[in-house]
Amino acid sequence: MAEQPESITVIGGGLAGLAAATRMLDRGYDADLTLLERAPFLGGRASTVDYKKYRLDLGQHMHVSGFEVYLEFLTRLGLGDKIRTQPRLEAEFRDGSGRRGKVKDSNTPAPFHLASSLIEFPFISSIDKTSLAGPLLSALLFNYEEDNRQVSFSDWLRRRGTTERSIERLWNQIIVPTLNAPVDEVSVPMGMMILKRILLDKQGGKLGRLDGNLAEIGDKASNFVESQEGTVRLSSPVNSVEPAEDGKWRVKLSDGELVESEKVLSAVPGHRLEKILSETTLNKFSRPFWNLEWNSILNVHLFFSESVMDREFFGFLEGTAGWVFNVDWNESDSGKHVCLTMSDPGELENLDTEELVDLVKQELTGALPRINEATMVDSVVLHQPKATFKPKPGSSSFRPSQNPEIRGLYVAGDWTDTGWPSTMEGAVRSGYLAADEILGDSAR
């Protein structure tokens, strides 16, 4: 059995890096572990920032009950009592005229538990609803995960009779928030995963959120790492990662400091990893992850003098389409702080803040008519550029494994080859997979 290495450096304190570090330490990895994070806080895209008197999460980060590994990770950190998940799936949708509809789990056994709500869904015609039968039945009867890798999910839907209206008003409202890309830019395996795990899975498709700020994830993980004699260093951006002649790795920080270790686990996004690795090291990857494309996410926060929203969240079907959240749900100020989360924002991310806020406020007045009487007291836009990779047809060939067979170097992140899209579940799974690779290599 090989001796355990004396040291490892984890680069990146998002969910993937935190999951990897805590799993290694939890399983008895007693090497000197240092976690480097460039931001002054942990959590990556699942974190919290301060704005004036507010603490704002970087996105509302809903989960589904099928995120088994992510939810286990939160529980292991001691956040199990903060996990709130619906007893059964229920999601409301609204359009610009204020019309409402629901997708709701009935008492009917799966896979027919959503049939009645889809039949009553008011935003598509009877013909559109009939067109849902083809893809739903195909997903039940056949396995397309190994085929159609160069076919978009939209083409797959259209070949089974799906109408354009149902793609616009239903399928994109499900796919865009979960995959941060429209059905035209989603591969069949990724689209099929959402279809099977949300629409057709009665137990796995229930929605939920973490009570409290997302900062608690980073805080709990940091406490765990340090309790196991690991080191967490914030505000420590990495400039380069290079192998040394003695077989170790040298991580150079932006201030010139060198951190040396026997193993390095990079848990930063692919577009950042490309910049910190040398061309020589990049050429050793069998999968060109630098060819992945990326999409942004916008969160538009509006603060009002009085309550304008009486539900926790709903899907918005017009213009700046996205999901609208009552951020302080169940608090005394419930309904005063509204956030519209826009996945795949396209040209909207090029608007200046004032213009985007005005547009969102105007478009939401139909769905939230109380906005007309309330005074908006503040607003802010949180922009997450290159938040997730686009799960386009063929993108799986660019996603590297957590162990790219480069001695001493490992990678994690929701963009790596997990079989999952860019989700919290994918991020945590990648961290666990990378940790297991490191532990396995240490045992050989």
C-alpha positions as CSV (number, residue, x, y, z in Angstrom):
1,M,0.0,0.0,0.0
2,A,1.3,3.4,-0.9
3,E,2.0,5.9,1.8
4,Q,-0.5,8.7,2.2
5,P,0.7,12.0,0.8
6,E,1.7,14.6,3.3
7,S,-0.3,17.4,1.8
8,I,-3.1,18.4,-0.6
9,T,-4.3,21.8,-1.8
10,V,-7.9,22.3,-2.7
11,I,-8.5,25.3,-5.0
12,G,-12.0,26.7,-4.8
13,G,-14.4,26.9,-1.9
14,G,-17.7,26.4,-3.8
15,L,-19.9,23.4,-3.2
16,A,-17.6,21.1,-5.1
17,G,-14.5,22.1,-3.2
18,L,-16.3,22.0,0.2
19,A,-17.8,18.6,-0.5
20,A,-14.4,17.2,-1.5
21,A,-12.6,18.6,1.5
22,T,-15.1,17.5,4.1
23,R,-15.5,14.0,2.6
24,M,-11.7,13.4,2.6
25,L,-11.4,14.6,6.2
26,D,-14.6,12.7,7.2
27,R,-13.1,9.5,5.9
28,G,-9.8,9.8,7.8
29,Y,-7.6,11.6,5.3
30,D,-5.1,13.0,7.8
31,A,-2.7,14.7,5.3
32,D,-2.2,18.5,5.6
33,L,-5.2,19.9,3.7
34,T,-5.4,23.5,2.7
35,L,-8.4,25.0,1.0
36,L,-7.8,28.2,-1.0
37,E,-10.8,30.5,-2.0
38,R,-10.3,33.7,-3.9
39,A,-13.5,35.4,-2.4
40,P,-13.7,36.6,1.2
41,F,-16.4,34.0,1.8
42,L,-17.1,30.4,1.0
43,G,-19.9,28.8,-1.1
44,G,-19.2,30.0,-4.6
45,R,-22.5,30.5,-6.4
46,A,-24.3,29.1,-3.3
47,S,-23.2,31.9,-1.0
48,T,-24.4,35.2,0.5
49,V,-23.3,38.8,0.0
50,D,-24.0,42.0,1.9
51,Y,-25.8,44.9,0.3
52,K,-26.5,47.9,2.5
53,K,-28.7,46.5,5.3
54,Y,-29.5,43.3,3.4
55,R,-28.0,39.9,3.2
56,L,-28.6,38.5,-0.2
57,D,-28.1,35.0,-1.5
58,L,-26.5,34.6,-4.9
59,G,-29.6,33.1,-6.3
60,Q,-32.5,31.5,-4.6
61,H,-31.2,27.9,-5.1
62,M,-34.2,25.7,-5.0
63,H,-33.5,22.0,-4.8
64,V,-35.6,18.9,-5.7
65,S,-36.1,16.0,-3.4
66,G,-34.1,13.9,-5.9
67,F,-30.9,15.8,-5.0
68,E,-30.0,13.0,-2.7
69,V,-26.2,13.6,-2.4
70,Y,-26.6,17.4,-2.0
71,L,-29.2,16.9,0.8
72,E,-27.0,14.3,2.5
73,F,-24.1,16.8,2.3
74,L,-26.2,19.5,4.0
75,T,-27.3,17.0,6.7
76,R,-23.7,15.9,7.4
77,L,-22.7,19.5,7.9
78,G,-25.5,19.9,10.5
79,L,-28.0,21.7,8.4
80,G,-30.6,18.9,8.2
81,D,-33.1,20.9,10.3
82,K,-32.9,23.8,7.8
83,I,-33.9,21.7,4.8
84,R,-37.5,22.4,3.8
85,T,-39.0,20.3,1.0
86,Q,-42.6,20.2,-0.2
87,P,-44.7,17.2,0.9
88,R,-45.6,16.9,-2.8
89,L,-44.8,18.9,-5.9
90,E,-46.7,22.1,-6.4
91,A,-45.6,25.0,-8.7
92,E,-47.7,28.0,-9.7
93,F,-47.2,29.9,-13.0
94,R,-48.4,33.4,-13.9
95,D,-48.4,35.4,-17.1
96,G,-48.3,39.2,-17.7
97,S,-52.1,39.4,-17.5
98,G,-52.2,37.9,-14.0
99,R,-53.6,34.6,-15.2
100,R,-52.5,31.7,-13.0
101,G,-52.1,28.0,-13.4
102,K,-50.5,25.2,-11.4
103,V,-48.5,22.0,-11.9
104,K,-49.5,19.9,-8.9
105,D,-49.0,16.4,-7.7
106,S,-52.3,14.6,-7.3
107,N,-53.0,11.4,-5.4
108,T,-52.7,9.4,-8.6
109,P,-49.7,7.0,-8.7
110,A,-46.7,7.9,-10.8
111,P,-46.2,8.6,-13.7
112,F,-49.7,10.0,-13.9
113,H,-49.6,12.2,-10.8
114,L,-49.3,15.4,-12.8
115,A,-51.8,14.5,-15.5
116,S,-54.8,16.4,-14.1
117,S,-52.9,19.6,-13.6
118,L,-51.3,19.5,-17.1
119,I,-54.7,19.0,-18.6
120,E,-55.9,22.1,-16.7
121,F,-52.8,24.1,-17.4
122,P,-54.3,27.4,-18.8
123,F,-51.4,28.7,-20.9
124,I,-51.4,26.1,-23.7
125,S,-54.3,24.8,-25.9
126,S,-55.9,21.4,-25.9
127,I,-53.8,20.5,-29.0
128,D,-50.6,21.6,-27.1
129,K,-51.6,19.4,-24.1
130,T,-52.3,16.4,-26.4
131,S,-48.8,16.9,-27.8
132,L,-47.3,16.2,-24.4
133,A,-48.2,12.5,-24.6
134,G,-45.6,11.6,-27.2
135,P,-42.4,12.6,-25.2
136,L,-43.8,11.5,-21.9
137,L,-44.6,8.0,-23.2
138,S,-41.3,7.8,-25.0
139,A,-39.4,8.7,-21.8
140,L,-41.3,6.0,-19.9
141,L,-40.9,3.2,-22.5
142,F,-37.4,3.8,-23.9
143,N,-33.9,4.7,-22.7
144,Y,-32.3,7.5,-24.8
145,E,-29.4,8.3,-22.5
146,E,-26.8,6.5,-24.7
147,D,-28.3,7.7,-28.0
148,N,-29.1,11.1,-29.6
149,R,-26.0,12.8,-28.1
150,Q,-25.8,15.1,-31.1
151,V,-29.6,15.8,-31.1
152,S,-31.1,18.7,-29.1
153,F,-33.8,18.1,-26.7
154,S,-36.1,20.4,-28.6
155,D,-35.6,18.3,-31.8
156,W,-36.3,15.2,-29.7
157,L,-39.6,16.8,-28.4
158,R,-40.7,18.0,-31.9
159,R,-40.1,14.5,-33.4
160,R,-42.6,13.2,-30.9
161,G,-45.3,15.8,-31.8
162,T,-44.6,18.5,-29.3
163,T,-46.0,21.9,-30.4
164,E,-44.0,25.1,-30.4
165,R,-46.4,26.7,-27.9
166,S,-45.9,23.9,-25.4
167,I,-42.1,24.2,-25.8
168,E,-42.3,27.9,-25.1
169,R,-44.9,27.9,-22.3
170,L,-44.1,24.6,-20.5
171,W,-40.9,22.8,-21.5
172,N,-38.7,25.9,-21.4
173,Q,-40.2,26.9,-18.1
174,I,-39.0,23.6,-16.7
175,I,-35.7,23.3,-18.6
176,V,-34.3,26.8,-18.5
177,P,-34.4,27.2,-14.7
178,T,-32.9,23.8,-14.1
179,L,-30.3,23.7,-16.9
180,N,-29.8,27.4,-17.5
181,A,-30.3,26.9,-21.2
182,P,-33.4,26.6,-23.5
183,V,-34.4,23.3,-25.0
184,D,-32.7,24.1,-28.3
185,E,-29.3,24.1,-26.5
186,V,-29.8,21.1,-24.3
187,S,-28.8,17.5,-25.1
188,V,-31.2,14.7,-25.0
189,P,-29.6,13.0,-22.0
190,M,-29.7,16.2,-19.9
191,G,-33.2,17.0,-20.9
192,M,-34.3,13.4,-20.3
193,M,-32.8,13.6,-16.8
194,I,-35.0,16.6,-15.9
195,L,-38.0,15.0,-17.5
196,K,-37.6,11.7,-15.6
197,R,-36.5,13.2,-12.2
198,I,-39.0,16.0,-12.0
199,L,-42.0,15.4,-14.2
200,L,-42.2,11.6,-14.0
201,D,-40.7,11.0,-10.5
202,K,-43.3,11.5,-7.9
203,Q,-40.8,11.2,-5.0
204,G,-37.9,13.0,-6.6
205,G,-39.5,16.1,-8.1
206,K,-40.7,17.8,-4.9
207,L,-39.3,21.4,-4.6
208,G,-37.5,22.7,-1.6
209,R,-35.2,25.4,-0.2
210,L,-32.7,25.9,2.6
211,D,-34.1,28.0,5.4
212,G,-31.8,30.9,6.3
213,N,-28.9,32.3,4.2
214,L,-26.8,30.1,2.0
215,A,-23.8,31.5,3.9
216,E,-24.5,28.8,6.5
217,I,-23.2,26.1,4.1
218,G,-19.8,27.7,3.8
219,D,-19.7,28.5,7.6
220,K,-20.5,24.9,8.6
221,A,-18.1,23.4,6.1
222,S,-15.3,25.8,7.2
223,N,-15.9,24.8,10.8
224,F,-15.8,21.2,9.9
225,V,-12.5,21.5,8.0
226,E,-10.8,23.4,10.7
227,S,-12.1,21.0,13.4
228,Q,-10.3,18.3,11.5
229,E,-7.1,20.4,11.5
230,G,-7.5,21.5,7.9
231,T,-6.8,25.1,6.9
232,V,-9.2,27.4,5.1
233,R,-7.8,30.5,3.5
234,L,-10.1,33.2,2.1
235,S,-9.2,36.1,-0.2
236,S,-6.5,33.9,-1.7
237,P,-6.8,34.0,-5.5
238,V,-4.7,31.5,-7.4
239,N,-2.6,32.7,-10.3
240,S,-1.1,29.5,-11.6
241,V,-0.7,25.8,-10.8
242,E,2.5,24.0,-12.0
243,P,4.1,20.6,-11.4
244,A,7.6,20.7,-9.9
245,E,10.6,18.6,-10.7
246,D,10.4,16.9,-7.3
247,G,7.0,15.5,-8.1
248,K,5.1,18.0,-6.1
249,W,2.8,20.8,-7.3
250,R,3.3,24.5,-6.8
251,V,0.3,26.8,-6.5
252,K,1.2,30.4,-7.0
253,L,-1.2,33.0,-5.5
254,S,-1.8,36.4,-7.0
255,D,0.4,38.1,-4.4
256,G,3.4,35.8,-5.4
257,E,3.1,33.4,-2.5
258,L,3.9,29.7,-3.3
259,V,1.9,26.9,-1.7
260,E,3.5,23.5,-2.3
261,S,1.7,20.1,-1.9
262,E,1.9,16.6,-3.2
263,K,-1.6,16.7,-4.6
264,V,-3.8,19.4,-6.0
265,L,-7.6,19.3,-6.4
266,S,-8.9,22.1,-8.6
267,A,-12.6,22.9,-7.8
268,V,-12.9,26.0,-9.9
269,P,-15.0,26.5,-13.1
270,G,-13.4,25.2,-16.3
271,H,-13.0,28.7,-17.8
272,R,-10.9,29.6,-14.7
273,L,-8.9,26.4,-14.6
274,E,-7.9,26.9,-18.2
275,K,-6.2,30.2,-17.2
276,I,-4.2,28.8,-14.2
277,L,-2.8,25.7,-15.9
278,S,0.1,25.8,-18.3
279,E,-0.3,24.7,-21.9
280,T,1.8,21.7,-21.2
281,T,-0.6,20.5,-18.5
282,L,-3.7,21.3,-20.5
283,N,-2.4,19.2,-23.4
284,K,-2.4,16.2,-21.0
285,F,-6.2,16.3,-20.6
286,S,-7.9,13.8,-22.9
287,R,-11.1,15.9,-23.0
288,P,-10.9,19.6,-24.1
289,F,-13.0,21.1,-21.3
290,W,-12.0,24.6,-22.6
291,N,-14.5,24.0,-25.5
292,L,-17.4,24.1,-23.1
293,E,-19.7,27.1,-23.5
294,W,-21.1,29.0,-20.5
295,N,-24.3,30.9,-19.6
296,S,-25.0,33.7,-17.0
297,I,-27.7,34.1,-14.4
298,L,-29.3,37.4,-13.2
299,N,-31.0,38.0,-9.9
300,V,-33.1,41.2,-9.8
301,H,-34.0,42.2,-6.3
302,L,-36.8,44.7,-5.7
303,F,-37.6,46.1,-2.3
304,F,-41.0,47.7,-1.6
305,S,-42.5,49.7,1.2
306,E,-45.3,47.2,1.7
307,S,-46.1,43.6,0.7
308,V,-46.7,42.9,-3.0
309,M,-46.5,39.1,-3.0
310,D,-48.4,36.5,-1.0
311,R,-46.8,33.3,-2.3
312,E,-43.4,31.8,-1.8
313,F,-42.6,31.6,-5.5
314,F,-44.1,31.3,-9.0
315,G,-42.9,30.8,-12.5
316,F,-43.3,34.0,-14.7
317,L,-44.1,33.4,-18.3
318,E,-43.7,36.8,-19.9
319,G,-40.8,39.0,-21.3
320,T,-38.1,38.7,-18.6
321,A,-39.4,35.1,-17.9
322,G,-38.0,33.4,-14.8
323,W,-38.9,32.5,-11.3
324,V,-40.2,35.1,-8.9
325,F,-39.4,34.6,-5.2
326,N,-40.8,36.1,-2.0
327,V,-37.4,36.2,-0.3
328,D,-38.7,36.8,3.2
329,W,-41.4,34.2,3.0
330,N,-42.8,33.4,6.5
331,E,-41.1,36.5,8.0
332,S,-42.8,39.5,9.4
333,D,-41.8,41.5,6.2
334,S,-43.0,38.8,3.9
335,G,-43.8,40.1,0.4
336,K,-41.8,43.3,0.5
337,H,-38.6,41.8,-1.0
338,V,-39.1,40.2,-4.4
339,C,-36.4,38.6,-6.5
340,L,-36.7,37.6,-10.1
341,T,-34.2,34.9,-11.0
342,M,-33.4,34.9,-14.8
343,S,-31.6,31.9,-16.1
344,D,-30.2,32.1,-19.7
345,P,-30.8,35.9,-19.7
346,G,-29.4,36.5,-23.2
347,E,-29.2,40.2,-24.2
348,L,-30.8,41.2,-20.9
349,E,-27.5,40.9,-19.2
350,N,-26.2,43.7,-21.4
351,L,-28.7,46.2,-20.0
352,D,-27.6,48.7,-17.4
353,T,-28.9,48.1,-13.9
354,E,-31.5,50.9,-13.9
355,E,-32.9,49.9,-17.3
356,L,-33.2,46.2,-16.3
357,V,-34.8,47.1,-12.9
358,D,-37.4,49.3,-14.6
359,L,-38.2,46.6,-17.2
360,V,-38.6,43.9,-14.6
361,K,-40.8,46.1,-12.4
362,Q,-43.0,47.0,-15.3
363,E,-43.4,43.5,-16.5
364,L,-44.2,42.1,-13.1
365,T,-47.1,44.5,-12.4
366,G,-49.5,42.1,-14.3
367,A,-48.5,39.1,-12.2
368,L,-48.1,41.2,-9.0
369,P,-50.7,44.1,-9.3
370,R,-49.9,45.4,-5.8
371,I,-46.7,46.8,-7.2
372,N,-48.8,49.6,-8.7
373,E,-49.7,50.9,-5.3
374,A,-46.5,50.2,-3.4
375,T,-43.3,52.3,-3.4
376,M,-40.1,50.7,-4.5
377,V,-37.5,51.7,-1.9
378,D,-34.5,50.0,-3.3
379,S,-33.2,47.6,-5.9
380,V,-30.1,45.7,-6.9
381,V,-29.0,43.3,-9.7
382,L,-26.7,40.4,-8.9
383,H,-25.0,39.2,-12.0
384,Q,-23.3,35.8,-12.1
385,P,-21.4,35.7,-15.4
386,K,-20.5,32.2,-16.7
387,A,-22.5,30.6,-13.9
388,T,-23.0,27.2,-15.6
389,F,-21.9,25.4,-18.7
390,K,-24.3,24.9,-21.5
391,P,-25.4,21.2,-21.7
392,K,-25.5,21.3,-25.5
393,P,-25.5,18.2,-27.7
394,G,-22.0,16.9,-27.7
395,S,-20.9,18.8,-24.6
396,S,-20.4,15.5,-22.6
397,S,-17.3,14.8,-24.7
398,F,-15.7,18.0,-23.2
399,R,-16.3,17.2,-19.6
400,P,-13.2,15.6,-17.9
401,S,-13.3,13.0,-15.2
402,Q,-12.3,13.9,-11.7
403,N,-9.1,12.0,-12.1
404,P,-7.7,13.1,-15.5
405,E,-4.7,10.8,-15.0
406,I,-2.2,13.6,-14.5
407,R,-0.1,12.6,-11.6
408,G,-1.2,14.4,-8.5
409,L,-3.8,16.6,-10.2
410,Y,-7.6,16.2,-9.7
411,V,-10.6,18.3,-10.8
412,A,-14.1,18.8,-9.4
413,G,-17.0,21.0,-10.3
414,D,-20.5,20.7,-11.7
415,W,-19.0,21.0,-15.2
416,T,-16.9,17.8,-14.8
417,D,-18.1,14.4,-15.9
418,T,-20.7,13.6,-13.3
419,G,-23.6,12.6,-15.6
420,W,-25.5,15.5,-14.1
421,P,-26.0,19.1,-15.4
422,S,-24.8,22.2,-13.6
423,T,-26.8,21.9,-10.4
424,M,-26.0,21.8,-6.7
425,E,-26.4,18.0,-6.9
426,G,-23.8,17.9,-9.7
427,A,-21.4,20.0,-7.8
428,V,-21.5,18.0,-4.6
429,R,-21.3,14.7,-6.6
430,S,-18.2,15.9,-8.4
431,G,-16.6,16.8,-5.0
432,Y,-17.4,13.3,-3.6
433,L,-16.1,11.6,-6.8
434,A,-12.8,13.6,-6.7
435,A,-12.4,12.8,-3.0
436,D,-12.9,9.1,-3.6
437,E,-10.4,9.2,-6.4
438,I,-7.8,10.8,-4.1
439,L,-8.5,8.4,-1.3
440,G,-8.4,5.5,-3.7
441,D,-5.0,6.6,-5.2
442,S,-3.6,7.0,-1.7
443,A,-4.6,3.5,-0.8
444,R,-3.0,1.9,-3.8
